[in-house]
Amino acid sequence: MRLGGNAAYLTEVHDRRELQEALEWASQNRLPVMMIGGGSNIIWKDEGFGGLIMVNKIMRYEEQPVDDENFYVHIGAGENWDEVVARVTAKGMTGIEALSLIPGTAGATPVQNVGAYGQEIANTLVSVEAYDNQAKQFVTIPGMDCAFGYRTSRFKTTDPASAACQSAAAVLPRAAKLPRRARVDQSHAASYPRCNHRHPQRQTARPRASSQQRLVLCQPCY
């Protein structure tokens, strides 16, 4: 589309230390900060961005059984989201399988509360690890405190702009084996892009969290 200008500064962050150092450098130089993943959902202004762009490259994937039927999955925010979905479904987990083909990284999913075909991140997310830019420390935010609504969350409303995700965690149940005739035919799915945009639709959002922290999202936990 040939849109957008240049960023004044850009860096990749691969772990908590690099994330914190980049934020401290930006603060010392009084620069605005923006964290991005793959950038697939961004249209930049022609004048560019006069601050620091941090590209989230924090990789992590850990899974452990909670019991015979559920798994706890911890995902780094820089992980490719579609690859995460493919990985958990290949292991027989369910809860996010309808969210395949959504572009971007795992760290963006709680910000937008992405959803498709009746599933959304809010249904499975347990917690998000974030960096509190005021307290200068990492914090863990329970899913119930993320103020999820239709394609929105506290990271777009009460804690916008400086949100940058490190990791997230969720609990995913083991998929039930469906009778052959009950299986859903999704062979056509690749022809239809999943939507992670907000459409005009009235739905009641969950109550917003009381905290007014300026957060950099670190790790979503599913």
N, C-alpha and C positions, 0 to 999 in steps of 0.2 A: 504493500500500500504506500510505501515511501513516506511514512509519517514519523514524526518525532525527531527531537534533536539529541545532542550528546549529554551524557552524564559528566559532571565535574570529576567525580571519583567513582571507581568501581573496584570491588574486591570479592573474592570467594571466601566463604567461611566453611570449614570442614569439621569443627568441633566446638565445644563450649568455650575453650580458651580463646580461639580465634574470634568467636562471636563477641565475647566480652571485650577483647582488645580493640576490635573495630569500633564498637560503640563508644568506648572510652576515648579513642582518637577523634571520633566525630564530635563528641561532647567538648573536648579540649579546643577543637577548632571551630566550635559553634556552627556545625553543619547539620542540616536536616538529614534524616536517615530513612531509607526505604529498603525493606527486605523483599526479595522476589524469589520465585522458584524457577520455572521454565519460561516465564514471561508470556505464556500463551493467551492470557486473559487481560493483557494490558495494551492500551493505546496511549502512547506517549505524546505529550505536548510538543509542538514544534520547537519551543524554546529550550527543550531538554529539561534536565534536573540539576539544580545547582547545589547538590549535596553528595552524600555517599550512598551508592547502591550496593547492597550486600546480596550476593547470589548464594542461596542456601544450598550447600553441598554436604550437609550433615547426613551421613548414611548409617543406617542401623536397622537390623531386622532380627528380632528375638521372639520366640514363641515358647510357651510352656503350658501344659495342661493344668486347668483349674480343678477339674474332676473328670469323670468318664465322658461327659458330654460337652464340656466347654474348654476353650483355649484362651489364654491371655497373650495378646500380641502387642509388642512394643515396636514402633516404627519411627525411624529417623525422618525428619521433616524434608530432607533432600531426596528421599527415595521417589522414584517414578511411580505415580499412583496406579496406573494401569498394571504395571508389573507387580505391585503389591497385591492387587486384587487377584491376578492370575496365580500368584504364589499361594495365597490362603485358600483359594478354591481348589487348587490342585491337591492341597492337603486335606480336603473334605470339610472345610469350614464354610459356614454360611453367615449371612448378615450384611455383606457388602458386594455380593456377586453381581447385583444389578447395576453397580456403579463402575463397571468396566468401560473402557474407551473414553472416560473423562480425562482430558489432558491435564498436565500439570503435575505438581509434586504433592506428597502426602501432607506437607505443612500447610498447604492452602485449604485443605478440606474442612477443617473446623472453622476457619474464617468465614467461608461461604456457606457452611453447612450444606455441602453438595448432596444432591439426591437425584434419583431416577427410578421409575417404575415402582413407586411405593416405598423405597428404601431411602434413608438419609443417614448421614454420619451421626447425628444426634441419637439415633437408636442404639448404637453400639459403643460409642466413645465413653471411656471411663475417666480419662484425665488428659490434660495437656501440660507439658512442661514449658515454662516461659521464663523470660528474663524481665524482671521488674526494673525498668529504666530509672525509676525514682529511688527505690531502695538499693539499687545496684546489686541485686542478687537473683538467683534462680528460684522460681516458685513452681509449685504444682497446683494446677487448677482442676478441681473435680468437674466432670462433665455437666453436672447439674448446675454449676455456677457459670457456665459459658453463655447463658442467656440465648440459647438457640431458638430461632424462629425460621420462617420460610426463607431460605437462602440468605440467612443473616446470623450474626452472633455478636457477642460483646466486643469482639475484635474488629468489627466494622462500625460499632456504635459508640459505646462508652470508652473503649480502649482502641481507637483507630490509629491509622497511619504508622505508628512505630511497631506494629505487630510483626514479629519474625519468628517462625516456629522452629524449635529444635527437635521435638519428638511428640508422639501421641501414643496412647495405649487404649486397647479395646478388648472386650470379652466377646468372642465369637463362638456360637454353638456349632457342634458337629452337624453336618447336613444329613437330613433323613433320606433314606433311600426310597425314592418315589416309584410307584408302579410305572411300567413303561408308558402306558397311555396317558399318565398324568404329567409326564415331563413336558416342560415348556419348550417349544421350538423357537430357538433364538438364532437360527441360521441366517436370518435376514438382518440381524442386529448391526452388523458392520456398516450397513447402508445408511443407518440413521444415527447421527452423532448424539451422544448424551448431552443433556443440557445442564450446565451448572450456573446459568444466569437466572436472575430474578424476573419472574413474569408478574404482571398485574394480577394479584390474587390476594384475597383477604384471609389470613389465617392468624390465629392468636399466638403470639410469641410467648415463650416462657419468661418469667420475671427476670429482669436484669439483675446481675450481681451488684451487691452494694459497693464493692471496691471501685475506685476510680484510678486504678493503677495504669501507668503507661507501660505496655507490655511488649516484649519481643518474644513471640512464640518460639519455643525451642523444640519440643518433641510431643506429637500427638500420640496418645495411647489408646489402642483399640483392643 
